[in-house]
Amino acid sequence: MLLKILIFTVVMLSNSLKKVMSIMMLITFSCFFSYSQSVNKEHENYTKLGIVVGTERLFTDNQQNSVGYFYDTKKTFTIGLDYRFYSFKKFNFKAGLHFRTYLTREFYNIRSFDFGGEFDLRGLTQVGDINQYKLPLSIEYIITISKNFDLFVGTGVELLFYEDDPTTGFLLITNPNIEDQIGFLEEGNNKGQFTYGFNLSIGANLYTKLFCFKPFVKYNIQNEDIFVNKVETVNLQVSENTTSIHKINGNYLMFGLAIIPSKQLFSKKK
């Protein structure tokens, strides 16, 4: 008899525990679901206009050549404004105006046996500042994580404007023992004044009382090169003369931060 009572008690406790666990799971799921469907906090609590700053890595393509010519960019800085013109649930639609500036660098290395010298002739030419304007149009989708922290992914298109900039140059060495000048000639030009590309981004929203901070990483794919430079070597004594193409292909990787003020900063105190 005692054993039956003990078994009955264990069964009842087990059933009660299952019910409690089920209720707790239901409450947890309901809370999570309701929170995941919460209002777009960036849209609800922060202004439409924000500032964007960042640094970019502009990608270049360089063909091999006989004088070690290599084209690169550095010190790329971007600043601008983003405007959130529409929001729908967890989607934010934005347009921006960004200003970008950077330097270009040209490396070369003419080996001594190609011009009859004692040492290799190495050099670096740096040109800048090169200024460009970008007009991004983007869509962001918010992934809710917690009260003060969300993730987002984004995509969009971007229009790039830059000035026409034809470039010619040369490096020619005169050796009294050799009749011809030795070195290379270069001729470059921007492909056009307008081009467009596509953006992919991922980042986070950090919500504070006064500002929303949005660190992000963005990758841009351009539809055409934005600068092409042709380098032709002349009268090398040993190495074969070559013609090579060096270009900024327009693609870039950006590490940036957007800062959006809270609506509280502009609300009237009662």
C-alpha positions in Angstrom: 0.0 0.0 0.0 2.8 2.4 0.9 4.6 1.6 -2.4 1.4 2.4 -4.4 1.1 5.8 -2.6 4.8 6.6 -3.3 4.4 5.7 -7.0 1.2 7.8 -7.3 3.0 10.8 -5.6 6.0 10.5 -8.0 3.7 10.3 -11.0 1.7 13.4 -9.9 4.9 15.4 -9.2 6.2 14.4 -12.6 3.0 15.5 -14.3 3.0 18.7 -12.4 6.7 19.3 -13.3 5.9 18.8 -17.0 3.0 21.2 -16.8 5.2 23.8 -15.1 8.0 23.3 -17.7 5.4 23.6 -20.5 4.0 26.8 -19.1 7.5 28.3 -18.6 8.5 27.3 -22.2 5.3 28.9 -23.5 5.9 32.1 -21.5 9.5 32.3 -22.7 8.6 31.7 -26.3 5.8 34.2 -26.1 8.1 36.8 -24.6 10.8 36.1 -27.2 8.3 36.2 -30.1 6.7 39.5 -28.9 10.2 41.0 -28.4 11.4 39.9 -31.7 8.4 41.6 -33.3 9.2 44.8 -31.4 9.2 48.3 -32.9 12.1 49.4 -35.0 14.1 51.2 -32.3 16.2 53.2 -34.7 13.1 54.5 -36.4 11.2 55.0 -33.1 13.8 56.8 -30.9 16.3 58.4 -33.3 16.4 61.1 -35.9 16.3 60.5 -39.6 19.7 62.2 -40.3 23.0 60.7 -39.2 26.7 61.3 -39.8 29.0 58.6 -41.3 32.8 58.4 -41.0 35.2 55.6 -42.1 38.3 54.4 -43.8 38.4 52.3 -47.0 40.7 49.9 -48.7 40.5 50.6 -52.5 41.5 47.6 -54.5 44.0 47.7 -57.4 45.1 45.4 -60.2 48.7 45.3 -61.4 50.1 43.4 -64.3 53.7 42.2 -64.2 56.4 44.2 -65.9 60.1 44.5 -66.3 60.6 47.6 -64.0 58.7 46.4 -61.0 56.0 49.1 -61.5 53.2 48.8 -58.9 50.2 51.0 -58.4 48.4 51.4 -55.0 46.3 53.7 -52.8 46.5 54.8 -49.2 45.0 57.1 -46.6 41.5 56.7 -47.8 39.0 58.7 -45.6 35.2 59.0 -46.0 32.8 61.4 -44.3 29.2 62.0 -45.1 25.5 62.0 -44.2 22.8 59.3 -44.3 19.1 60.1 -44.3 16.5 57.5 -43.4 13.6 58.4 -45.6 11.4 55.4 -45.0 10.9 52.6 -42.4 8.7 49.5 -42.6 8.7 47.2 -39.6 12.4 46.1 -39.4 13.5 47.6 -42.7 15.1 51.0 -43.0 15.6 52.7 -46.3 18.4 55.3 -46.6 20.0 57.7 -49.0 23.4 59.3 -48.5 25.9 61.8 -49.7 29.6 60.8 -48.9 32.9 62.5 -49.6 36.0 60.4 -50.2 39.6 61.4 -50.4 42.7 59.3 -50.9 46.3 59.2 -52.2 47.8 57.1 -54.9 51.3 55.6 -54.9 53.5 54.4 -57.8 56.5 52.1 -57.0 59.2 51.2 -59.5 62.5 49.3 -59.4 64.8 49.4 -62.5 67.5 46.9 -62.1 71.1 48.0 -62.5 71.9 45.7 -65.5 69.1 47.3 -67.5 70.6 50.7 -67.6 74.3 50.1 -66.9 74.4 51.4 -63.4 76.0 50.1 -60.2 72.8 49.9 -58.1 69.1 49.3 -58.8 67.1 52.5 -59.2 64.1 52.3 -56.8 61.5 55.0 -56.4 58.1 56.0 -55.0 55.8 58.7 -56.4 52.8 59.8 -54.3 49.9 61.8 -55.7 46.9 63.3 -53.9 44.5 64.4 -52.6 42.1 62.7 -55.0 38.5 63.6 -54.2 35.3 61.7 -55.1 31.6 61.8 -54.2 29.4 58.9 -53.5 25.6 58.7 -53.5 24.5 55.4 -51.7 20.9 54.1 -51.7 20.5 51.3 -49.2 18.1 49.0 -47.4 18.9 47.7 -43.9 17.2 44.8 -42.1 17.4 44.7 -38.3 18.0 41.5 -36.4 16.8 42.0 -32.8 19.2 40.8 -30.1 18.5 42.7 -26.9 17.1 46.0 -25.6 20.2 48.0 -26.3 21.8 46.0 -29.1 20.8 44.9 -32.6 22.5 43.6 -35.6 21.7 44.6 -39.2 22.5 43.5 -42.7 22.2 45.8 -45.7 22.4 46.0 -49.5 22.0 48.7 -52.1 23.4 50.6 -55.0 25.9 53.5 -55.1 26.6 56.2 -57.7 30.2 57.4 -57.8 31.2 60.8 -59.3 34.8 61.8 -59.9 36.7 64.4 -61.9 38.3 63.6 -65.3 42.0 63.3 -64.6 44.3 62.4 -67.5 47.8 61.5 -66.4 51.0 61.2 -68.4 54.5 60.7 -67.0 57.8 59.1 -67.7 61.1 58.1 -66.0 64.0 58.1 -68.5 67.7 57.5 -67.6 70.6 58.9 -69.6 73.8 56.9 -69.6 76.8 58.4 -71.5 77.8 54.9 -72.6 74.4 54.1 -74.0 72.9 56.0 -76.9 69.2 55.6 -76.0 67.3 56.8 -72.9 66.2 53.9 -70.7 63.1 53.7 -68.4 59.4 53.7 -68.9 56.5 55.9 -70.1 53.1 56.0 -68.5 49.7 57.1 -69.8 46.5 57.0 -67.6 43.0 58.4 -67.5 39.8 58.0 -65.6 37.4 55.8 -67.4 34.6 58.3 -67.0 33.0 60.7 -64.6 30.1 58.5 -63.4 29.9 54.9 -62.5 27.8 52.8 -60.2 28.3 49.8 -57.9 26.5 47.5 -55.4 27.0 47.4 -51.7 26.8 44.6 -49.1 27.1 45.5 -45.4 26.8 44.1 -41.9 26.9 45.9 -38.6 25.5 46.6 -35.2 23.2 49.1 -33.6 24.2 50.2 -30.1 21.4 52.2 -28.5 22.2 54.8 -25.9 20.1 57.6 -24.4 21.5 60.3 -26.7 22.9 58.5 -29.7 22.6 55.3 -31.8 26.1 54.1 -32.7 26.4 51.9 -35.8 29.8 50.3 -36.5 29.7 48.5 -39.8 31.7 46.8 -42.5 30.8 47.4 -46.2 32.0 45.8 -49.4 31.4 47.6 -52.7 31.6 46.0 -56.2 31.9 48.5 -59.0 30.7 47.9 -62.6 33.9 49.3 -64.2 37.4 50.5 -63.4 37.7 54.1 -62.2 41.4 54.6 -63.2 43.6 52.8 -65.8 47.3 53.5 -66.3 49.4 52.0 -69.1 53.1 51.6 -68.5 55.5 50.9 -71.4 59.2 50.2 -70.8 61.7 51.4 -73.3 65.3 50.4 -74.3 66.0 48.1 -71.3 69.5 46.6 -71.9 68.8 43.1 -70.6 65.2 42.6 -69.6 62.5 42.3 -72.2 60.5 45.5 -72.7 56.9 45.1 -71.5 53.6 46.9 -71.7 51.4 46.5 -68.5 48.1 47.8 -67.3 47.6 49.1 -63.7 44.3 50.2 -62.4 42.0 51.1 -59.5 39.1 48.7 -60.2 36.7 50.6 -58.0 35.9 47.8 -55.5 36.5 48.7 -51.9 36.2 47.4 -48.3 35.0 50.0 -45.8 35.2 50.1 -42.0 32.9 52.8 -40.7 30.8 54.2 -38.0 27.4 56.0 -38.3 26.1 58.2 -35.4 22.5 59.1 -35.2 21.2 61.5 -32.6 18.3 60.7 -30.3 15.0 62.5 -30.8 15.4 63.5 -27.1 18.1 65.9 -28.0 15.7 68.0 -30.1 12.5 67.5 -28.0 11.2 70.5 -26.1 11.4 70.3 -22.4 8.1 70.5 -20.6 
